[in-house]
């Protein structure tokens, strides 16, 4: 039955999530990155189901609109980006953090977000007794000491554990991180997400 449900969810463009695995007593950080606008409803659904304590978005909030390459897309960017900013603002998380991607506009995001904390690239967040290094670019974090590294932007950089330190690429999956144990649950993005990101060219964008 679970396989059938998972298959149907995939066909319908939904994110598969096992609600029985969600423990409300755990402190959870949700990590997303490079989010094309068509998945916003599913991001909203995951946030509602998981009710994370912290949310980190590592940039390119409307990734189907390559604003950095096409400044003339600004009107479209504003229309779409408002939707994800509203979703993040409405989340009941203790804190929502956002670092800017190369296709984001700081002025617009600052003016249209309220509870979201915009953080600089290479920010080190101290949550509980763990350190989380945050950047849109994995290369920016090479000389930063942390327990967990969160980033996006480049599909060629895999999520992996190196010398006990956890490296998570928010393009490859949505991550639910237990802040105390650092156990990571990966949720696949909806089918078609990479096509919306223009996957074949993403490493150059």
C-alpha positions in Angstrom: 0.0 0.0 0.0 2.8 2.4 0.9 4.4 1.7 -2.5 1.2 2.4 -4.3 0.7 5.7 -2.3 4.3 6.7 -3.1 3.8 6.0 -6.8 0.5 7.9 -6.9 2.1 10.9 -5.1 4.9 10.9 -7.6 2.5 11.0 -10.5 0.5 13.8 -8.9 3.7 15.8 -8.3 3.5 15.5 -4.5 6.3 15.0 -2.0 6.2 11.7 -0.3 6.4 12.0 3.5 5.7 9.4 6.2 3.7 11.2 8.8 4.2 8.3 11.3 7.9 9.2 11.3 7.4 12.7 12.4 8.1 13.1 16.1 6.8 16.3 17.6 9.2 16.0 20.5 12.2 16.3 18.2 13.8 19.6 17.3 13.7 19.7 13.5 15.5 21.9 11.0 14.1 21.9 7.4 16.5 22.7 4.6 15.4 23.7 1.1 17.2 25.3 -1.8 16.8 26.5 -5.4 13.0 26.3 -5.4 11.1 26.7 -8.6 7.7 28.2 -8.2 5.6 25.2 -9.2 6.6 23.3 -6.1 5.6 26.1 -3.6 2.3 24.4 -2.7 4.2 21.2 -1.8 6.7 23.2 0.3 3.8 24.7 2.1 2.3 21.2 2.7 5.6 19.8 4.0 6.0 22.7 6.4 2.5 22.2 7.7 2.9 18.5 8.2 6.4 18.6 9.7 6.0 21.9 11.7 9.8 22.4 11.8 11.4 24.4 14.5 13.8 26.0 12.1 13.8 26.5 8.3 16.9 27.3 6.2 16.5 28.3 2.5 19.9 28.4 0.8 18.9 30.7 -2.0 17.3 31.1 -5.4 13.8 31.3 -4.1 12.2 31.4 -7.6 14.8 29.2 -9.4 12.8 28.8 -12.6 13.3 32.6 -13.2 17.0 33.2 -13.8 17.0 36.8 -12.6 20.8 37.1 -12.5 21.0 36.3 -16.2 17.8 38.2 -17.2 17.2 41.3 -15.1 14.2 42.1 -17.4 12.4 39.1 -15.7 12.1 41.2 -12.5 8.3 41.6 -12.7 7.8 37.9 -13.1 10.3 37.2 -10.3 8.4 39.6 -7.9 5.1 37.9 -8.7 6.4 34.4 -8.0 8.8 35.2 -5.1 6.1 36.8 -3.1 4.4 33.4 -2.8 7.3 31.6 -1.3 8.1 34.5 1.0 4.5 34.4 2.3 4.8 30.7 2.9 8.0 31.1 4.9 6.6 34.1 6.8 3.5 32.2 7.8 5.5 29.2 9.1 5.3 28.6 12.8 9.0 27.9 13.1 11.1 29.6 15.8 13.3 31.1 13.1 13.4 31.1 9.3 16.7 31.9 7.7 17.4 32.8 4.1 20.7 33.3 2.3 20.6 34.9 -1.1 21.3 33.0 -4.3 22.7 34.4 -7.5 19.1 34.8 -8.9 17.7 36.6 -5.9 17.0 40.3 -5.3 17.9 41.5 -1.8 15.9 44.7 -1.9 12.7 42.9 -3.0 13.1 40.1 -0.4 13.8 42.6 2.4 10.8 44.7 1.6 8.4 41.7 1.2 9.4 39.5 4.2 8.7 40.0 7.8 9.7 37.1 10.1 12.4 35.8 7.7 16.0 36.6 8.8 18.2 37.3 5.8 21.7 36.1 6.5 25.0 36.6 4.7 26.8 34.0 2.7 29.1 31.9 5.0 27.0 32.4 8.0 27.5 30.1 11.0 24.4 29.3 12.9 24.5 28.0 16.5 21.5 25.9 17.2 21.5 23.9 20.4 25.0 22.6 20.7 25.5 22.2 17.0 27.0 24.5 14.4 25.4 24.9 10.9 27.4 26.5 8.1 25.1 28.2 5.6 25.8 29.3 2.1 24.3 29.3 -1.4 27.7 28.0 -2.7 29.4 24.9 -1.2 32.9 26.3 -2.1 32.3 29.2 0.2 32.3 26.8 3.2 35.6 25.0 2.6 37.4 26.8 5.4 34.5 27.0 7.9 34.3 24.6 10.9 30.8 23.2 11.5 28.9 20.1 12.3 26.6 20.5 9.3 27.0 22.3 6.0 23.9 23.5 4.1 24.1 24.8 0.5 22.6 24.6 -3.0 23.4 26.1 -6.4 25.5 23.3 -8.0 24.1 19.9 -8.9 27.5 18.4 -9.2 28.3 18.7 -5.5 26.9 15.7 -3.7 25.5 15.4 -0.2 28.0 13.4 1.8 29.6 12.9 5.2 33.3 13.8 5.5 35.3 13.2 8.7 32.0 13.0 10.6 30.8 16.4 9.2 27.5 16.4 7.3 27.4 18.1 3.9 23.9 18.6 2.5 23.0 19.9 -1.0 19.5 21.3 -0.9 19.1 20.8 -4.6 19.3 17.1 -4.3 16.6 16.7 -1.7 14.6 18.4 1.1 16.3 17.7 4.4 14.8 17.2 7.8 17.6 17.4 10.3 17.2 16.3 14.0 19.1 19.2 15.6 20.1 17.0 18.6 21.2 13.7 16.9 21.9 15.1 13.4 19.8 12.3 11.9 18.8 13.3 8.4 15.6 12.4 6.6 15.6 13.1 2.9 12.4 14.0 1.0 12.5 13.9 -2.8 11.3 17.0 -4.6 8.2 16.5 -6.9 8.7 15.0 -10.3 9.7 17.8 -12.8 11.5 20.0 -10.2 14.9 19.6 -11.9 13.4 20.4 -15.3 12.0 23.6 -13.9 15.4 24.4 -12.6 16.9 23.7 -16.0 19.0 20.9 -14.6 21.2 20.3 -17.6 22.6 23.8 -17.4 22.3 24.4 -13.6 26.0 24.0 -12.9 26.6 27.0 -15.1 23.8 29.1 -13.7 
